Amino acid sequence: MIVVKTPLRVSFVGGGSDLADYYRHSPGKVVCSAIDKFVYAIVKERFDDMIYINYSKKECVESVDQIRHDLVREAMRITGVEKGIEITTLADIPSTGSGLGSSSSITVALLHALYTYNHELVTAEQLAMDACRIEIEILKKPIGRQDQYAAAYGGVNQFEFSTKGTSRVPVILENKVKRRFSSSLLLYYTGLARSADDILSEQKANMEAGDKLTMMQKMVSLVDPFTRAMESGDIERCGQLLDENWHLKRTMASGISNPAIDSMYATAKNAGALAGKITGAGGGGFLLLVVPREKQNQVFQALSGYRELPFMIEESGSKVIFDDRSYSSK
């Protein structure tokens, strides 16, 4: 049995510039962080040649082509695992519509577990590239490339996107600064589920038409100042930049915000939050807030009707946490 643990992520500024419809015109840039909430992929050899898959549904099939779970199917194809296996996926939080990059984290976890099952050592770069290939090239999902890289590498990173590929610049935070920054971040569930595909498809169409390229360039221009503010521990400046990013992001597609989200955001700011944004594509999922420690009790009280998800920055990317194949025939 092999167990792989892969982090989810929060994105701060620049999100959306990792879509090819933007970076084919102008380089994209995002700053984001892995968090200590995870998905898990468990792979176990079977005695027979069947393929068993356990997630919110259960599948029992004879061949890879019969698998309905598209991420499992394509991960098996890429890694060359064909039969005699049982695969289970688990998550710390419900994966659908969270905005925390869960689909890409699951893809990375599946690839990592299946490569390990085949006794193949792979780099974080390879896992991220293969996950992008599955989700973007093969399955044609209207998504970007930051989630796969954030899940594979872990930590806080700047990622830059161009037609030549994706590059990574780790953001190194001193321990004191990291604790201060991380402790200023709050996540609240909006109670709204949404389909990221619809929002991202509209956003892609807007950029293809050239309508939103200028707005996205303004969001990209916030990445370097946000990173500098984060490295220096300037929480107030981080808040200003995140707030500016959110107001720009709301213009990118019609479904990114709605009256319920706007009301929640206004309530948080009135209680002392410096800024916030909906994680992921928007429309629902989680609201990320920047709140100074001295104002957090007021925010807790103001948002008491919503469920908070406590979290911290996670330094580790995808990793194998259990492997007992020394007892296996493979």
C-alpha positions in Angstrom: 0.0 0.0 0.0 1.1 3.5 -0.8 -0.3 6.7 0.7 0.4 10.1 -0.8 -0.4 13.4 1.0 -0.8 16.6 -1.2 -1.6 20.1 0.0 -4.3 22.4 -1.1 -3.5 26.1 -1.7 -4.6 29.7 -1.4 -3.8 32.3 -4.0 -3.2 35.9 -3.1 -2.8 38.1 -6.2 -2.4 37.6 -9.9 -4.8 34.7 -10.2 -6.1 34.2 -13.7 -2.9 35.2 -15.4 -2.0 31.5 -15.4 -4.5 31.0 -18.1 -3.0 30.5 -21.6 -5.5 33.0 -23.0 -3.6 35.6 -21.0 0.0 34.6 -20.9 0.1 34.0 -24.7 -0.3 37.8 -24.9 1.7 38.8 -21.8 3.7 36.9 -19.1 1.5 35.9 -16.2 2.5 36.0 -12.5 0.9 34.7 -9.4 1.9 34.5 -5.7 0.3 31.7 -3.7 0.8 29.3 -0.8 0.2 25.7 0.0 -1.8 25.2 3.2 -2.0 22.5 5.8 -5.2 21.0 4.4 -4.7 18.0 2.2 -6.0 15.4 -0.2 -4.8 11.8 -0.1 -4.3 9.1 -2.7 -4.1 5.5 -1.6 -2.9 2.8 -4.0 -3.0 -0.9 -3.2 -2.1 -3.9 -5.3 -5.0 -6.4 -5.8 -4.7 -10.2 -6.1 -6.9 -10.2 -9.3 -6.7 -8.0 -12.4 -9.7 -5.8 -11.6 -9.5 -2.0 -11.0 -11.3 -0.7 -7.9 -11.8 3.0 -7.4 -13.2 4.6 -4.2 -14.2 8.2 -4.0 -17.7 9.7 -3.6 -18.7 6.8 -5.8 -17.3 3.3 -6.2 -16.2 1.8 -9.5 -15.2 -1.7 -10.2 -14.0 -2.1 -13.8 -11.8 -4.4 -16.0 -9.9 -1.9 -18.0 -8.6 1.7 -17.7 -10.9 2.8 -20.6 -14.0 1.9 -18.6 -13.1 4.2 -15.7 -15.5 7.1 -15.3 -13.4 9.2 -12.9 -11.5 11.2 -15.5 -8.5 12.2 -13.3 -7.9 8.6 -12.2 -8.3 7.3 -15.8 -5.8 9.7 -17.3 -3.3 9.4 -14.4 -3.3 5.6 -14.9 -2.7 6.1 -18.6 0.2 8.5 -18.1 1.9 6.3 -15.5 1.3 3.1 -17.4 -0.6 1.3 -14.6 -3.2 -0.9 -16.3 -4.8 -3.4 -13.9 -4.8 -5.2 -10.6 -5.0 -2.1 -8.4 -7.3 -0.4 -5.9 -7.3 3.4 -5.7 -8.9 5.5 -3.0 -9.0 9.3 -2.7 -9.8 11.3 0.5 -9.8 15.0 1.3 -9.7 17.1 4.5 -12.5 19.2 3.1 -15.2 18.7 0.5 -13.5 19.0 -2.8 -16.2 20.3 -5.1 -16.3 24.1 -5.5 -13.9 24.9 -2.6 -11.7 27.2 -4.6 -8.6 25.7 -2.9 -7.3 23.9 -5.9 -8.5 20.4 -4.8 -9.0 19.0 -8.4 -5.3 19.7 -9.2 -4.1 18.5 -5.8 -6.0 15.2 -6.4 -4.4 14.9 -9.8 -0.9 15.5 -8.4 -1.6 13.0 -5.6 -2.8 10.3 -8.0 0.2 10.7 -10.3 2.6 10.7 -7.3 1.1 7.5 -5.9 0.9 5.7 -9.2 4.5 6.6 -10.2 5.6 5.4 -6.7 3.7 2.2 -7.3 5.7 1.7 -10.4 9.0 2.3 -8.5 9.5 5.6 -10.4 11.0 8.6 -8.6 9.6 11.9 -10.0 10.3 15.5 -9.3 7.8 18.1 -8.3 8.3 19.7 -11.7 7.3 16.5 -13.4 4.2 16.0 -11.3 3.1 19.5 -12.0 3.7 19.2 -15.7 1.9 15.9 -15.9 -1.0 17.2 -13.9 -1.3 20.3 -16.2 -1.2 17.9 -19.2 -4.1 15.9 -17.8 -6.3 18.7 -16.8 -5.6 21.3 -19.5 -4.5 19.4 -22.6 -6.3 16.1 -22.3 -9.5 16.9 -20.4 -9.7 20.5 -21.8 -10.6 22.0 -18.4 -10.7 25.9 -18.6 -8.2 26.3 -15.8 -4.7 27.7 -15.3 -1.4 26.2 -14.2 -0.8 27.6 -10.7 -2.7 24.9 -8.7 -0.8 22.0 -10.0 2.6 23.6 -9.2 1.5 24.8 -5.8 0.4 21.3 -4.9 3.5 19.7 -6.2 6.1 22.1 -4.6 4.4 23.3 -1.4 5.5 26.5 0.4 5.0 30.1 -0.7 5.9 30.8 -4.3 5.8 33.2 -7.1 5.0 31.4 -10.4 5.6 33.0 -13.7 3.8 31.8 -16.8 4.7 32.2 -20.5 4.4 30.3 -23.7 7.9 28.9 -22.9 6.8 27.3 -19.7 6.3 27.9 -16.0 9.1 29.1 -13.7 9.1 29.2 -9.9 10.6 31.6 -7.4 10.3 30.5 -3.8 9.3 33.2 -1.4 11.5 32.9 1.7 9.9 34.3 4.9 11.8 34.6 8.1 10.2 32.6 10.9 8.9 35.6 12.8 7.5 37.1 9.6 6.0 33.9 8.5 4.2 33.4 11.8 2.9 37.0 11.7 1.7 36.8 8.1 0.2 33.3 8.4 -1.6 34.2 11.6 -3.2 37.3 9.9 -5.0 35.0 7.4 -8.5 33.7 8.0 -10.6 31.4 5.8 -14.4 31.4 6.0 -16.7 29.1 4.0 -19.3 31.2 2.1 -21.9 28.3 2.2 -22.1 28.7 -1.6 -21.0 26.0 -4.0 -20.2 26.9 -7.6 -18.9 25.6 -10.9 -15.5 27.1 -11.6 -15.7 25.9 -15.2 -18.5 28.4 -16.1 -16.7 31.4 -14.5 -13.4 30.5 -16.0 -14.9 29.9 -19.5 -16.4 33.4 -19.4 -13.1 34.8 -18.2 -11.2 33.0 -20.9 -13.7 34.3 -23.5 -13.3 37.9 -22.2 -9.5 37.7 -22.5 -9.7 36.1 -26.0 -11.8 39.1 -27.1 -9.2 41.4 -25.5 -11.8 42.9 -23.2 -10.0 42.2 -19.9 -6.3 42.0 -20.7 -5.7 45.5 -19.2 -7.4 44.5 -16.0 -5.4 41.3 -15.8 -2.1 43.2 -16.4 -3.0 45.5 -13.5 -3.5 42.4 -11.3 -0.1 40.9 -12.4 1.5 44.3 -11.5 0.5 43.7 -7.9 2.4 40.5 -7.5 5.9 41.9 -6.9 4.7 44.6 -4.4 2.6 42.0 -2.5 5.6 39.6 -2.3 7.9 42.4 -1.0 5.2 43.4 1.6 4.9 39.8 2.6 8.6 39.4 3.0 8.9 42.5 5.1 6.0 41.6 7.3 3.9 44.6 6.2 0.4 43.2 6.8 -1.3 46.5 6.1 0.3 46.8 2.7 -0.6 43.2 1.9 -4.2 44.1 2.8 -4.2 47.1 0.5 -2.9 45.1 -2.4 -5.2 42.2 -1.9 -8.2 44.6 -1.7 -7.1 46.2 -5.0 -6.7 42.7 -6.5 -10.2 41.7 -5.4 -11.8 44.7 -6.9 -10.0 44.1 -10.2 -10.8 40.4 -10.1 -14.6 41.1 -9.7 -14.6 42.7 -13.1 -13.2 39.7 -15.0 -16.4 37.7 -15.2 -20.0 38.1 -14.1 -20.2 35.2 -11.7 -17.1 36.0 -9.6 -19.0 37.8 -6.9 -22.7 38.2 -6.0 -24.7 40.1 -3.4 -24.2 37.4 -0.7 -20.4 37.4 -1.1 -20.4 41.2 -1.3 -22.3 41.4 2.0 -20.0 38.9 3.7 -17.0 40.9 2.5 -18.4 44.2 3.7 -19.3 42.7 7.1 -15.7 41.4 7.5 -14.2 44.8 6.6 -16.5 46.7 8.8 -15.4 44.4 11.7 -11.7 45.2 11.0 -10.5 43.0 8.1 -8.1 44.8 5.9 -9.0 42.9 2.8 -10.2 39.6 1.3 -11.0 37.7 -1.8 -12.8 34.6 -2.9 -10.4 31.7 -3.4 -10.2 30.2 -6.8 -12.4 31.3 -9.7 -15.0 32.9 -7.5 -18.8 32.6 -7.1 -18.5 30.6 -3.8 -16.2 28.4 -1.9 -14.0 30.2 0.7 -13.4 33.8 1.5 -9.8 34.5 2.4 -9.3 37.5 4.7 -6.3 39.5 6.0 -7.1 40.6 9.5 -4.6 42.0 12.1 -4.4 39.9 15.2 -5.9 42.7 17.4 -9.0 42.9 15.2 -9.7 39.1 14.8 -12.1 38.8 17.8 -14.4 41.4 16.2 -14.3 39.5 12.9 -14.9 36.2 14.6 -18.0 37.7 16.2 -19.2 39.4 13.0 -18.9 36.2 11.0 -20.1 33.9 13.7 -22.8 32.7 11.3 -20.2 31.3 8.9 -17.8 28.3 9.4 -14.1 29.2 9.7 -11.4 26.9 8.4 -8.3 27.4 10.6 -5.1 26.8 8.6 -1.4 27.6 8.4 1.1 27.8 5.6 2.4 24.4 4.5 6.0 24.1 3.5 5.9 20.6 2.1 4.5 19.7 -1.3 3.2 16.4 -2.4 4.9 13.5 -0.5 4.7 9.8 0.1 3.8 9.3 3.7 3.5 5.5 3.7 4.9 2.7 1.5 5.0 -0.9 2.6 5.8 -2.5 -0.8 8.7 -4.4 0.8 6.0 -7.0 1.5 4.6 -6.9 -2.0 5.4 -9.1 -5.0 5.9 -6.1 -7.2 
